[in-house]
């Protein structure tokens, strides 16, 4: 937690861990595998679809959906605490507008129309050029009831950038809250929660909150398998975790317990999704709501387990990564957002050509994944990170 001036409430300021950057990069690279698999999944409505499909891909993807995007939002919450401590609420809001708002607008104009256009071009008899399609894509209207996704249209969409839009929304909601909440009250709440975290198993308490949120709000497939406002809870938990070292200690202590709970909740709830299918996502029946409670609890438990198991406190004599490891982290950490912005349009472009090849499904999937990764990293390395203009447009530090 922070004071009204953006100062940390705890006397110890946990260092920013390079493992979190590695986790973020792992999830983003994993999204290339995930979206590539949707090309061949029989149950998805992806932009480009292969003639032959399978249900096997979604089985493996489902194992990651429960924790991947929630983990990104939790890590973003941790990063927001550090950024607020450094810049204060006003500086934090301006920094988020530049680092998230600029790439959001830039990609919305230059990249988002491509997948929708290729969706149309993949349909028989559709030969409209990209430039002819653009006015249709940007024919939009406002629907304030769908905040923050207020821009709506027949073809317009936020696509995979829903993640960036939500991060920006959460940050802009957080900045005034930090300024307005009395410092003494925030400090007292943080202290009580930190004391509670000292009890065995307390790290699982947010699972109750996440379970209830999933039961009441439902689950949205288009937002990574979670209701978009549920991500605010993961973001807030990350912010709180970063405020006091005792939360971090509790997650390390209870990591195995959280992992066990996550597996139990996931296994217990999965049959409901298999039996009832999409009805489980939004139906308000006791059966569907119970399944979503288990899903939300499994999500928090898995995220808490990952954070705890991968957190190894450094000894005072330990030094930051050097040599190859240090260069790797220096390259990887700022690349995460540009890689995320680039990945889905490139996957769709590659898949558009590959699906017409006469090859086995497994071979096509491998080609889409490997070619997409190669192109994504090449575009990032050769184009994005080389100039001040492109770094600015993709949210990197200039």
N, C-alpha and C positions, 0 to 999 in steps of 0.2 A: 504494500500500500504506500501511498505518497501523501505528503502534506499538501496544503493548498498552494504552496509555492513549488511543488514538484520535487520536494526533497524526500529521500527514502525514510521510511518510518523506523527501520531497523538500523542498528549501529553497524552491523556487518553487511557489506554489499557483496553478494555472491558474484563471482566473476562470470563473464559470458563464456559459456563452454563451447569449444570447437566441435564437440560431439553433436551439439544441436544443429550446427551448420551441416554436418555430415548426414544427420537424420533428414533434414529438409531436402538435401540433394537426393538422398535415396528415394524419398517419396516421389519427387518430381520425375526422376528417371523411371520409377515404377509406373508412373502415369502413362509413359510411352507404351509400356507393355499392356497396361489396362485398356487404353483407347485403341491400340492395335487389335486387341482381342475382340473388341466390340464389332469390328468389321466382319468377324466370322461367327459371332454369337447369334443363335437363333431367336433369342428373346429381346434383343435390343433394336432400337430404331436409330441406328447410327447414320451419319451422313452418306457413307458409301458402304454397301454390303456386298459380300461375296455370294455367288450363286449357291455354293454349298456352305451350310452352317452347322454348328454343333452347340451343345449345351455344356460341354466340358469346360470351355473357357470361363464361363460365368461362375462355375463352382470354385475355381481357383481365385477369380477376382473377388468373390464374396468374402473370402478369408481376409482380404486387405481392406475392403470397404469399411468394415466396422471400426478400424483404428486409423487409417491413413490420413484422411482429411482432418479429422479431429486433432490428430497430432500436429498438423501444420498450424492449426489455429491456436493450440495451446502454446507452441513454440513462439508464435507471433505475439501472444500475450506476454511471454517472458521478455521478448525483445522490446516490447512497448514499455515495460517497466524501466528497463535500462535507458531507453531513449528519453522517457519523461524525466528520469533522474538527471540526465545530462542537459536537456534543453528547456525543461519547464513546459507547462501546458501549451502556451502559445507557439513556442519553437517546435514542439512536437507536432502540433497540428499542421504547421507550415511544411515541416519536413515530410510528413505523410502525404500531403497534397502533392508535393513534388515527386516523391519516390513511388507513389501508387497512382495518384491522379493522372500524371502525365502519361505513363505507359498505358493506362486504361483508355484514355481518349485516343492516343496514337494508334493502339492496336485495334480499337473499335472501328476506326476509319480505314485502316490499311489491311488488317488481317481477318477480322471477323466475317466480312462478306464472303470470303473464299470458300469455307466449308458449305455454306448454304447454297452458293452457286454450283458447286460440284455435286451437291445433292440433286439439284434440278438436272444438271447435265448427265447424271447417271441414269435418268429416266429416259426410256425410249422416245424418240421423236422430239426431244427438247434440244434446240440448238442456239438458244439465246446467248449472245456474247456476254462477257463479264461486264463490259461497260454499259450494255443495255440493262443488265440486271441491277446495277448499283442504285439507280433511282428507286426501284422497288424495295430494295433492302432498307433504304433510309426513309421510306414512307412510314412515319412513326406518329404516335400520339401518346399522351400522358395518362397514366392510370395510377393515381396517388395511393390507391388502396393496396397496391402491390409493392409498396416501399420496401427496400430501396430500388427494386427493379421497376422503376416508374416509366421507363421508355418501353413501349410495346408496339408491335407491328406484325403484319402478316409474315414477313420474312426476317425482320430484325430480331436479334437476340443478343444477350451478353455472352452466350457460348460458355467456353471454359473460363472466361474472365469474371464469372460470378464470384469466384474466390477473391480476386483483387478488389472487386466492388464491395464485398462484405468486409474485407479487412479495412478498407478506407472508411466505410460507414462506422465500424466499431471504434476505430481510432478517433474519428471526429465526435463520437458520442462520449468517449472516455475523457478527452481533453477538458471540456467544461465541467464534467463531473469531478475530476480531480481538483479543479480550481474552487468549486463551490462547496465540497464536503469539508466540514470543519476538521482541522488537523487532529485535534484531541480525540474526537469521536472515531475517526479513521484509525488512529493509533490504538485505541482501546479495543476496537473490533479485531484488528490484526493480532493483537496480543492474545486475546481470548481464543482465536482460531489456532494460533501457533501452540498455545498450551494444550488445546484439544488434540492437535496433531501428534502430541507426545504419547498418546495412548495407542496401544496396539490395535491395528485394524481401522483406525480413524481415517486412514487414507481412502477407504472405500466409501465413506459417507457421501461424497459427491455422486456416487453411482445411483443413490436414491433420487437425487435431483434430476440427473440425466434420464433415468428411467421414467420418472413422472413427466418430464418434458416430452419425451418421445411418445408416451401414451396419449397425452393431450393434444400435441401439435401434429402428430403423424410423422411420416417419413416421405421425403421427396426424392425420387430417383434422379431427377435432373440436377440436384445439388449434392452429388457425391453420396447418395444414400442416407442423408440426414435432412431434417427440416432446417432451413437456412438460419432460423433464429436460434436453434439449438447450438449452433457453433459459437454464439455469443457466450454461452456458459463455459465452453472449453477455453475461449479467449480470456474470459475473466479469471478462470482458475489458473491459467498460466501467469497472469499478471500478479495474482496473490502469491503464487508459489515463489516468484522471484523476489518478493518483498522481505522474506525472512528465511534464513538458512535452516530453521527448524522444519519447514515444510519439505525441503530437499532431503533432510536427514530421515524424515518419516517415510518418504517414498523409497529411499534406499533400504530402509529397515523392512518395509512391508512389500517389497517388490515381488517376492515369490508368492506371497499370499494373494496379491493382486492378480498375478498371472494365473494362479489356480482358479480364482473367482472368475476371471475373464473367460477361461476355457469352459468352466461349468455353465456360466450364463449363456455363452454362445451355443454350446451343444444343446442346452435345454430349450433355447428359443428357436433354433434352426428348423426343426420339424414343422413348426407352425407356418413359417414362410414357404416351405416346400409344399405343404398341404393346401393352404389357402391362397398362395400366390400373391398377386398384387393387392388383393383385398386386405391383406394384413397391413399394408402401408398406411391406410387411412380409415378403415372401418372402425366404428366406435363400439364394437361388440366386446364383451369381456375377454373372449379368446384372442382377438386381434390386439387389444390394448395390453393384455398380459404378455404377448409375444414382444410387443414394442418396449415394454418395461425391461424385459430381459436383454433386448438388443441395446438399449441405452446403457444399462448397467454393464454389459459386456464391453461396450465402447470405452467407457471411462476406465474400467479395470485394466483393459489392455494398454491404454495410453499410460496409465500410472505405472504399470509393470515395465513398459519400455523405458520410461524416464528413469525409474529406479534402478533397473538392471544395467543400464548403460552409463549411469552416473558413478564415476570413480573419483573421489576427492583427491586432489593433488597434494602431495607432501610439500612443506614449505620450501624444500630444496629443489623441487621439480622445476624445470624450465619449460617454456612454451615449445611446441614442436619446431624443430629446426631442419635444415637440409631439405630433402625431398618432401618430407611430411609437411614442413612449414610452407613450402611453395605450393603443395597440393591444396592445403586449406586456404591459402591466399588466393588461389585461382578459383576454388569451388564456392567459397562463401558468397561473393558478389554475383555469381552466375545464376543463382537459384531463380530469381524472379525473371530474368530474360529467358532462361530455359523454359520456364513455365509458360510465359507468354507465347513463345515460338512453337511449343511442342504439338498442340492439337492441329493447327492448320497444316503443319508439315506432315503429320501422320495421315491426314485426310488426302493431301495431294499425292503422297506416295501410294496410298491404298487405291486411289482412283485409277492408277495405271496398273497396279499389280493384280487387281481382281480379274482383269481380262486375260491374264496369262493362264495357259493350260498346264497347271502344276498342282500337286497335292496340296490340300489345305494347310498342313503343317509347314510345308516349304514356303507357301505364300506368307504365312504368319511370321516366320523367321525373317523373310526378306523385308516385310513391312517394318518390323522392329529394328533390325540392324541398319537398314537404309535410313530410316527416320532418325535414329540416334546419330548416325554419321553426319547427316545433313544439319540437324539441330546444332550439334557442337561445332560444326564447320562455320555455320552462319554466325553463331555467337562469337567464335574466336576470330574470324576473319573480318566480320562486318561490325558487330555490335560493340565489342570491347575496345576497338582500335581508335575511335574518334570521340571527341567531347560531345558532338551532336548526338551520335547514336547512343552513347552512354546515358546522356540526359533523357532521350526519348524512351529508353528501356528502364529507367528508374535507378540507374547505377550512379555512384558517386563520380563526379567529373574529375 
